[in-house]
Amino acid sequence: EDPDAPRGFDHSGWFILIDENRYIRSVCNGTDPESVDKFMKDIDWLIENM
C-alpha cells in the first residue's frame, strides 16, 4: 500500500504467467512492446499445451 498513490495502491507494470501447477512460465514488462509480444506467444503456447 502507498498512501501517496491513487486509491492508496501502487503497482508495477509487470505480469507473471503461471501454469496450472503454479510454475512461473513467463514474466513480462507490460511497458515494453517486445516483452508483451513474447508474453502473448507464451500464453498461446501454454493454452495449446495444457
PDB file of N, CA, C and O in Angstrom:
ATOM      1  N   GLU A   1       0.831  -1.187   0.000  1.00  0.00           N
ATOM      2  CA  GLU A   1       0.000   0.000   0.000  1.00  0.00           C
ATOM      3  C   GLU A   1       0.871   1.243   0.000  1.00  0.00           C
ATOM      4  O   GLU A   1       1.976   1.254   0.542  1.00  0.00           O
ATOM      5  N   ASP A   2       0.344   2.289  -0.621  1.00  0.00           N
ATOM      6  CA  ASP A   2       1.064   3.551  -0.712  1.00  0.00           C
ATOM      7  C   ASP A   2       0.058   4.686  -0.561  1.00  0.00           C
ATOM      8  O   ASP A   2      -0.728   4.942  -1.473  1.00  0.00           O
ATOM      9  N   PRO A   3       0.076   5.366   0.576  1.00  0.00           N
ATOM     10  CA  PRO A   3      -0.913   6.422   0.794  1.00  0.00           C
ATOM     11  C   PRO A   3      -0.801   7.573  -0.208  1.00  0.00           C
ATOM     12  O   PRO A   3      -1.755   8.332  -0.377  1.00  0.00           O
ATOM     13  N   ASP A   4       0.347   7.712  -0.873  1.00  0.00           N
ATOM     14  CA  ASP A   4       0.518   8.785  -1.851  1.00  0.00           C
ATOM     15  C   ASP A   4       0.068   8.391  -3.261  1.00  0.00           C
ATOM     16  O   ASP A   4      -0.052   9.249  -4.136  1.00  0.00           O
ATOM     17  N   ALA A   5      -0.176   7.117  -3.480  1.00  0.00           N
ATOM     18  CA  ALA A   5      -0.587   6.629  -4.799  1.00  0.00           C
ATOM     19  C   ALA A   5      -2.104   6.777  -4.963  1.00  0.00           C
ATOM     20  O   ALA A   5      -2.836   6.812  -3.974  1.00  0.00           O
ATOM     21  N   PRO A   6      -2.569   6.865  -6.204  1.00  0.00           N
ATOM     22  CA  PRO A   6      -4.018   6.921  -6.430  1.00  0.00           C
ATOM     23  C   PRO A   6      -4.717   5.714  -5.812  1.00  0.00           C
ATOM     24  O   PRO A   6      -4.301   4.574  -6.020  1.00  0.00           O
ATOM     25  N   ARG A   7      -5.754   5.964  -5.070  1.00  0.00           N
ATOM     26  CA  ARG A   7      -6.543   4.928  -4.377  1.00  0.00           C
ATOM     27  C   ARG A   7      -5.733   4.144  -3.347  1.00  0.00           C
ATOM     28  O   ARG A   7      -6.179   3.102  -2.866  1.00  0.00           O
ATOM     29  N   GLY A   8      -4.548   4.641  -3.011  1.00  0.00           N
ATOM     30  CA  GLY A   8      -3.757   4.049  -1.939  1.00  0.00           C
ATOM     31  C   GLY A   8      -2.961   2.814  -2.302  1.00  0.00           C
ATOM     32  O   GLY A   8      -2.416   2.150  -1.420  1.00  0.00           O
ATOM     33  N   PHE A   9      -2.881   2.489  -3.594  1.00  0.00           N
ATOM     34  CA  PHE A   9      -2.157   1.281  -4.001  1.00  0.00           C
ATOM     35  C   PHE A   9      -1.300   1.594  -5.214  1.00  0.00           C
ATOM     36  O   PHE A   9      -1.778   2.174  -6.189  1.00  0.00           O
ATOM     37  N   ASP A  10      -0.047   1.214  -5.152  1.00  0.00           N
ATOM     38  CA  ASP A  10       0.879   1.410  -6.262  1.00  0.00           C
ATOM     39  C   ASP A  10       1.277   0.042  -6.798  1.00  0.00           C
ATOM     40  O   ASP A  10       1.447  -0.903  -6.028  1.00  0.00           O
ATOM     41  N   HIS A  11       1.425  -0.063  -8.097  1.00  0.00           N
ATOM     42  CA  HIS A  11       1.814  -1.343  -8.689  1.00  0.00           C
ATOM     43  C   HIS A  11       2.803  -1.109  -9.820  1.00  0.00           C
ATOM     44  O   HIS A  11       2.953   0.004 -10.322  1.00  0.00           O
ATOM     45  N   SER A  12       3.468  -2.183 -10.203  1.00  0.00           N
ATOM     46  CA  SER A  12       4.414  -2.102 -11.316  1.00  0.00           C
ATOM     47  C   SER A  12       3.698  -2.497 -12.603  1.00  0.00           C
ATOM     48  O   SER A  12       2.513  -2.829 -12.583  1.00  0.00           O
ATOM     49  N   GLY A  13       4.406  -2.462 -13.697  1.00  0.00           N
ATOM     50  CA  GLY A  13       3.840  -2.859 -14.980  1.00  0.00           C
ATOM     51  C   GLY A  13       4.176  -4.290 -15.357  1.00  0.00           C
ATOM     52  O   GLY A  13       4.074  -4.656 -16.528  1.00  0.00           O
ATOM     53  N   TRP A  14       4.571  -5.100 -14.400  1.00  0.00           N
ATOM     54  CA  TRP A  14       4.990  -6.475 -14.676  1.00  0.00           C
ATOM     55  C   TRP A  14       3.813  -7.438 -14.595  1.00  0.00           C
ATOM     56  O   TRP A  14       2.916  -7.280 -13.767  1.00  0.00           O
ATOM     57  N   PHE A  15       3.835  -8.448 -15.480  1.00  0.00           N
ATOM     58  CA  PHE A  15       2.857  -9.527 -15.475  1.00  0.00           C
ATOM     59  C   PHE A  15       3.614 -10.842 -15.340  1.00  0.00           C
ATOM     60  O   PHE A  15       4.740 -10.976 -15.820  1.00  0.00           O
ATOM     61  N   ILE A  16       2.985 -11.807 -14.682  1.00  0.00           N
ATOM     62  CA  ILE A  16       3.587 -13.125 -14.499  1.00  0.00           C
ATOM     63  C   ILE A  16       2.591 -14.169 -14.988  1.00  0.00           C
ATOM     64  O   ILE A  16       1.427 -14.157 -14.589  1.00  0.00           O
ATOM     65  N   LEU A  17       3.047 -15.070 -15.850  1.00  0.00           N
ATOM     66  CA  LEU A  17       2.222 -16.159 -16.356  1.00  0.00           C
ATOM     67  C   LEU A  17       2.526 -17.404 -15.534  1.00  0.00           C
ATOM     68  O   LEU A  17       3.669 -17.859 -15.483  1.00  0.00           O
ATOM     69  N   ILE A  18       1.505 -17.949 -14.896  1.00  0.00           N
ATOM     70  CA  ILE A  18       1.658 -19.104 -14.011  1.00  0.00           C
ATOM     71  C   ILE A  18       0.799 -20.237 -14.555  1.00  0.00           C
ATOM     72  O   ILE A  18      -0.363 -20.025 -14.900  1.00  0.00           O
ATOM     73  N   ASP A  19       1.364 -21.441 -14.634  1.00  0.00           N
ATOM     74  CA  ASP A  19       0.619 -22.573 -15.175  1.00  0.00           C
ATOM     75  C   ASP A  19      -0.252 -23.225 -14.108  1.00  0.00           C
ATOM     76  O   ASP A  19      -0.289 -22.785 -12.959  1.00  0.00           O
ATOM     77  N   GLU A  20      -0.952 -24.282 -14.513  1.00  0.00           N
ATOM     78  CA  GLU A  20      -1.892 -24.956 -13.615  1.00  0.00           C
ATOM     79  C   GLU A  20      -1.206 -25.613 -12.418  1.00  0.00           C
ATOM     80  O   GLU A  20      -1.857 -25.909 -11.416  1.00  0.00           O
ATOM     81  N   ASN A  21       0.099 -25.842 -12.517  1.00  0.00           N
ATOM     82  CA  ASN A  21       0.856 -26.410 -11.400  1.00  0.00           C
ATOM     83  C   ASN A  21       1.541 -25.335 -10.562  1.00  0.00           C
ATOM     84  O   ASN A  21       2.361 -25.631  -9.693  1.00  0.00           O
ATOM     85  N   ARG A  22       1.191 -24.102 -10.838  1.00  0.00           N
ATOM     86  CA  ARG A  22       1.709 -22.939 -10.118  1.00  0.00           C
ATOM     87  C   ARG A  22       3.191 -22.662 -10.397  1.00  0.00           C
ATOM     88  O   ARG A  22       3.894 -22.087  -9.567  1.00  0.00           O
ATOM     89  N   TYR A  23       3.650 -23.081 -11.581  1.00  0.00           N
ATOM     90  CA  TYR A  23       5.012 -22.763 -12.002  1.00  0.00           C
ATOM     91  C   TYR A  23       4.992 -21.470 -12.817  1.00  0.00           C
ATOM     92  O   TYR A  23       4.091 -21.246 -13.625  1.00  0.00           O
ATOM     93  N   ILE A  24       5.988 -20.632 -12.595  1.00  0.00           N
ATOM     94  CA  ILE A  24       6.110 -19.415 -13.388  1.00  0.00           C
ATOM     95  C   ILE A  24       6.614 -19.805 -14.772  1.00  0.00           C
ATOM     96  O   ILE A  24       7.679 -20.409 -14.904  1.00  0.00           O
ATOM     97  N   ARG A  25       5.847 -19.460 -15.800  1.00  0.00           N
ATOM     98  CA  ARG A  25       6.193 -19.806 -17.171  1.00  0.00           C
ATOM     99  C   ARG A  25       6.746 -18.635 -17.965  1.00  0.00           C
ATOM    100  O   ARG A  25       7.478 -18.827 -18.935  1.00  0.00           O
ATOM    101  N   SER A  26       6.394 -17.420 -17.553  1.00  0.00           N
ATOM    102  CA  SER A  26       6.862 -16.248 -18.284  1.00  0.00           C
ATOM    103  C   SER A  26       6.672 -15.014 -17.418  1.00  0.00           C
ATOM    104  O   SER A  26       5.798 -14.962 -16.552  1.00  0.00           O
ATOM    105  N   VAL A  27       7.511 -14.028 -17.675  1.00  0.00           N
ATOM    106  CA  VAL A  27       7.424 -12.741 -16.987  1.00  0.00           C
ATOM    107  C   VAL A  27       7.450 -11.662 -18.061  1.00  0.00           C
ATOM    108  O   VAL A  27       8.193 -11.770 -19.036  1.00  0.00           O
ATOM    109  N   CYS A  28       6.645 -10.631 -17.884  1.00  0.00           N
ATOM    110  CA  CYS A  28       6.507  -9.611 -18.917  1.00  0.00           C
ATOM    111  C   CYS A  28       6.532  -8.218 -18.318  1.00  0.00           C
ATOM    112  O   CYS A  28       5.864  -7.939 -17.322  1.00  0.00           O
ATOM    113  N   ASN A  29       7.312  -7.353 -18.941  1.00  0.00           N
ATOM    114  CA  ASN A  29       7.273  -5.931 -18.622  1.00  0.00           C
ATOM    115  C   ASN A  29       6.187  -5.329 -19.508  1.00  0.00           C
ATOM    116  O   ASN A  29       6.381  -5.175 -20.714  1.00  0.00           O
ATOM    117  N   GLY A  30       5.061  -4.995 -18.922  1.00  0.00           N
ATOM    118  CA  GLY A  30       3.913  -4.513 -19.678  1.00  0.00           C
ATOM    119  C   GLY A  30       4.118  -3.193 -20.384  1.00  0.00           C
ATOM    120  O   GLY A  30       3.268  -2.778 -21.171  1.00  0.00           O
ATOM    121  N   THR A  31       5.226  -2.525 -20.122  1.00  0.00           N
ATOM    122  CA  THR A  31       5.502  -1.257 -20.802  1.00  0.00           C
ATOM    123  C   THR A  31       6.464  -1.422 -21.974  1.00  0.00           C
ATOM    124  O   THR A  31       6.811  -0.443 -22.636  1.00  0.00           O
ATOM    125  N   ASP A  32       6.897  -2.654 -22.231  1.00  0.00           N
ATOM    126  CA  ASP A  32       7.840  -2.938 -23.318  1.00  0.00           C
ATOM    127  C   ASP A  32       7.133  -3.766 -24.396  1.00  0.00           C
ATOM    128  O   ASP A  32       6.806  -4.926 -24.148  1.00  0.00           O
ATOM    129  N   PRO A  33       6.893  -3.208 -25.573  1.00  0.00           N
ATOM    130  CA  PRO A  33       6.157  -3.925 -26.620  1.00  0.00           C
ATOM    131  C   PRO A  33       6.755  -5.283 -26.992  1.00  0.00           C
ATOM    132  O   PRO A  33       6.009  -6.231 -27.237  1.00  0.00           O
ATOM    133  N   GLU A  34       8.073  -5.397 -27.038  1.00  0.00           N
ATOM    134  CA  GLU A  34       8.694  -6.688 -27.366  1.00  0.00           C
ATOM    135  C   GLU A  34       8.415  -7.717 -26.277  1.00  0.00           C
ATOM    136  O   GLU A  34       8.164  -8.885 -26.573  1.00  0.00           O
ATOM    137  N   SER A  35       8.456  -7.291 -25.036  1.00  0.00           N
ATOM    138  CA  SER A  35       8.168  -8.182 -23.923  1.00  0.00           C
ATOM    139  C   SER A  35       6.708  -8.637 -23.963  1.00  0.00           C
ATOM    140  O   SER A  35       6.408  -9.800 -23.693  1.00  0.00           O
ATOM    141  N   VAL A  36       5.806  -7.722 -24.299  1.00  0.00           N
ATOM    142  CA  VAL A  36       4.381  -8.059 -24.395  1.00  0.00           C
ATOM    143  C   VAL A  36       4.149  -9.048 -25.530  1.00  0.00           C
ATOM    144  O   VAL A  36       3.389 -10.001 -25.363  1.00  0.00           O
ATOM    145  N   ASP A  37       4.790  -8.842 -26.684  1.00  0.00           N
ATOM    146  CA  ASP A  37       4.646  -9.770 -27.806  1.00  0.00           C
ATOM    147  C   ASP A  37       5.085 -11.174 -27.417  1.00  0.00           C
ATOM    148  O   ASP A  37       4.391 -12.148 -27.712  1.00  0.00           O
ATOM    149  N   LYS A  38       6.231 -11.284 -26.758  1.00  0.00           N
ATOM    150  CA  LYS A  38       6.713 -12.593 -26.318  1.00  0.00           C
ATOM    151  C   LYS A  38       5.756 -13.207 -25.306  1.00  0.00           C
ATOM    152  O   LYS A  38       5.482 -14.406 -25.353  1.00  0.00           O
ATOM    153  N   PHE A  39       5.253 -12.395 -24.399  1.00  0.00           N
ATOM    154  CA  PHE A  39       4.329 -12.869 -23.372  1.00  0.00           C
ATOM    155  C   PHE A  39       3.056 -13.432 -24.012  1.00  0.00           C
ATOM    156  O   PHE A  39       2.550 -14.471 -23.586  1.00  0.00           O
ATOM    157  N   MET A  40       2.547 -12.750 -25.025  1.00  0.00           N
ATOM    158  CA  MET A  40       1.347 -13.228 -25.714  1.00  0.00           C
ATOM    159  C   MET A  40       1.609 -14.576 -26.389  1.00  0.00           C
ATOM    160  O   MET A  40       0.741 -15.449 -26.383  1.00  0.00           O
ATOM    161  N   LYS A  41       2.787 -14.749 -26.964  1.00  0.00           N
ATOM    162  CA  LYS A  41       3.147 -16.037 -27.562  1.00  0.00           C
ATOM    163  C   LYS A  41       3.254 -17.112 -26.487  1.00  0.00           C
ATOM    164  O   LYS A  41       2.846 -18.254 -26.702  1.00  0.00           O
ATOM    165  N   ASP A  42       3.802 -16.749 -25.334  1.00  0.00           N
ATOM    166  CA  ASP A  42       3.909 -17.699 -24.230  1.00  0.00           C
ATOM    167  C   ASP A  42       2.526 -18.119 -23.731  1.00  0.00           C
ATOM    168  O   ASP A  42       2.322 -19.278 -23.369  1.00  0.00           O
ATOM    169  N   ILE A  43       1.587 -17.188 -23.711  1.00  0.00           N
ATOM    170  CA  ILE A  43       0.210 -17.517 -23.316  1.00  0.00           C
ATOM    171  C   ILE A  43      -0.387 -18.507 -24.304  1.00  0.00           C
ATOM    172  O   ILE A  43      -0.974 -19.511 -23.900  1.00  0.00           O
ATOM    173  N   ASP A  44      -0.239 -18.230 -25.605  1.00  0.00           N
ATOM    174  CA  ASP A  44      -0.754 -19.140 -26.631  1.00  0.00           C
ATOM    175  C   ASP A  44      -0.139 -20.525 -26.483  1.00  0.00           C
ATOM    176  O   ASP A  44      -0.842 -21.533 -26.556  1.00  0.00           O
ATOM    177  N   TRP A  45       1.176 -20.572 -26.273  1.00  0.00           N
ATOM    178  CA  TRP A  45       1.854 -21.863 -26.110  1.00  0.00           C
ATOM    179  C   TRP A  45       1.290 -22.622 -24.913  1.00  0.00           C
ATOM    180  O   TRP A  45       1.029 -23.822 -25.000  1.00  0.00           O
ATOM    181  N   LEU A  46       1.106 -21.929 -23.808  1.00  0.00           N
ATOM    182  CA  LEU A  46       0.616 -22.587 -22.598  1.00  0.00           C
ATOM    183  C   LEU A  46      -0.799 -23.120 -22.805  1.00  0.00           C
ATOM    184  O   LEU A  46      -1.110 -24.230 -22.374  1.00  0.00           O
ATOM    185  N   ILE A  47      -1.655 -22.344 -23.456  1.00  0.00           N
ATOM    186  CA  ILE A  47      -3.023 -22.802 -23.728  1.00  0.00           C
ATOM    187  C   ILE A  47      -3.005 -24.051 -24.600  1.00  0.00           C
ATOM    188  O   ILE A  47      -3.752 -24.994 -24.339  1.00  0.00           O
ATOM    189  N   GLU A  48      -2.170 -24.072 -25.623  1.00  0.00           N
ATOM    190  CA  GLU A  48      -2.092 -25.212 -26.537  1.00  0.00           C
ATOM    191  C   GLU A  48      -1.516 -26.458 -25.871  1.00  0.00           C
ATOM    192  O   GLU A  48      -1.812 -27.575 -26.293  1.00  0.00           O
ATOM    193  N   ASN A  49      -0.709 -26.281 -24.850  1.00  0.00           N
ATOM    194  CA  ASN A  49      -0.010 -27.415 -24.238  1.00  0.00           C
ATOM    195  C   ASN A  49      -0.507 -27.766 -22.843  1.00  0.00           C
ATOM    196  O   ASN A  49       0.168 -28.488 -22.109  1.00  0.00           O
ATOM    197  N   MET A  50      -1.648 -27.276 -22.480  1.00  0.00           N
ATOM    198  CA  MET A  50      -2.203 -27.603 -21.159  1.00  0.00           C
ATOM    199  C   MET A  50      -2.793 -28.997 -21.166  1.00  0.00           C
ATOM    200  O   MET A  50      -3.308 -29.454 -20.146  1.00  0.00           O
TER     201      MET A  50
END
